[in-house]
Amino acid sequence: MLIFNYRSKKELKANIGKKLNYTETSIFGLEYKSNGILVGSNRPHLTSNSGKEFFAEVTLKNNLIVKVN
């Protein structure tokens, strides 16, 4: 699961059409894909990131966010 570096899911949605700001967390290899669906969260109490805790599914096409669920 990736860490999305956004203060809220609303802020993440406001970045549709832009590149994803994220942090890799897996010790087994990179999870980021330039095309496809990524699952991630913002867990401020675990990562010291600011903002609200949220989970999201982000669809990317050519490294750009096209959809956020």
MOLINHU-V722974 format. One record per pair of residues at least 4 apart in sequence whose C-alpha atoms are under 8 Angstrom apart, sorted by the first residue. I is the first residue (numbers start at 1). J is the second residue. D is the distance in Angstrom with one decimal. If there is no record, write none. Layout:
BEGIN
I J D
I J D
END
This chain:
BEGIN
1 24 7.7
1 25 6.5
1 26 7.1
1 31 7.4
1 38 7.9
1 39 5.8
1 40 4.9
1 41 7.4
2 22 6.5
2 23 5.9
2 24 5.3
2 25 5.8
2 26 7.9
2 31 7.2
2 32 7.8
2 38 7.7
2 39 6.5
2 40 4.4
2 41 6.5
3 22 5.5
3 23 5.0
3 24 6.6
3 25 7.1
3 40 5.5
3 41 5.1
3 42 5.5
3 43 7.5
4 20 7.8
4 21 6.2
4 22 4.5
4 23 6.5
4 40 6.1
4 41 5.5
4 42 5.4
5 21 5.5
5 22 5.3
5 23 7.1
5 42 6.7
5 49 7.2
6 11 6.2
6 12 5.9
6 21 7.5
6 42 7.1
6 51 7.3
7 11 6.4
7 12 7.9
7 42 7.7
7 49 7.9
7 50 6.0
7 51 4.0
7 52 5.9
8 12 6.4
8 42 7.8
8 51 6.0
8 52 5.4
8 53 7.3
8 54 6.8
9 13 6.2
9 54 6.4
9 55 7.8
9 56 7.3
10 14 6.2
11 15 6.7
12 16 7.4
12 68 7.6
13 67 7.6
13 68 6.0
15 19 7.8
15 20 7.9
15 65 7.2
16 64 7.3
16 65 4.9
16 66 5.6
16 67 6.7
16 68 7.8
17 64 5.4
17 65 5.2
17 66 6.0
18 64 5.1
18 65 5.8
19 63 5.9
19 64 4.7
19 65 6.2
20 63 7.4
20 64 6.8
20 65 6.4
24 30 6.8
24 31 6.9
24 32 7.5
26 30 6.6
26 31 7.0
31 38 7.9
32 38 7.1
33 37 7.9
33 38 7.4
33 60 7.8
33 63 7.8
34 60 6.2
34 61 6.3
34 62 5.5
34 63 4.5
34 64 7.7
35 59 7.4
35 60 4.9
35 61 4.5
35 62 5.8
35 63 6.5
36 59 5.5
36 60 5.3
36 61 6.6
37 57 6.6
37 58 5.5
37 59 4.4
37 60 6.3
38 57 5.7
38 58 5.2
38 59 6.3
38 60 7.7
39 55 7.6
39 56 5.9
39 57 4.6
39 58 6.4
40 55 5.8
40 56 5.6
40 57 6.5
40 58 7.9
41 53 7.2
41 54 5.4
41 55 4.1
41 56 6.0
42 49 7.4
42 51 7.9
42 52 7.1
42 53 5.2
42 54 5.4
42 55 6.6
43 47 6.1
43 48 8.0
43 49 7.2
43 52 7.6
43 53 5.0
43 54 7.0
44 48 5.1
44 49 4.6
44 50 5.6
44 51 6.5
44 52 6.9
44 53 6.2
45 49 7.6
56 68 6.7
56 69 5.6
57 68 5.8
57 69 5.0
58 65 6.8
58 66 7.7
58 67 5.8
58 68 4.6
58 69 6.4
59 65 6.0
59 66 5.7
59 67 5.0
59 68 6.4
60 64 5.3
60 65 4.6
60 66 5.6
60 67 7.2
61 65 6.6
61 66 6.5
END
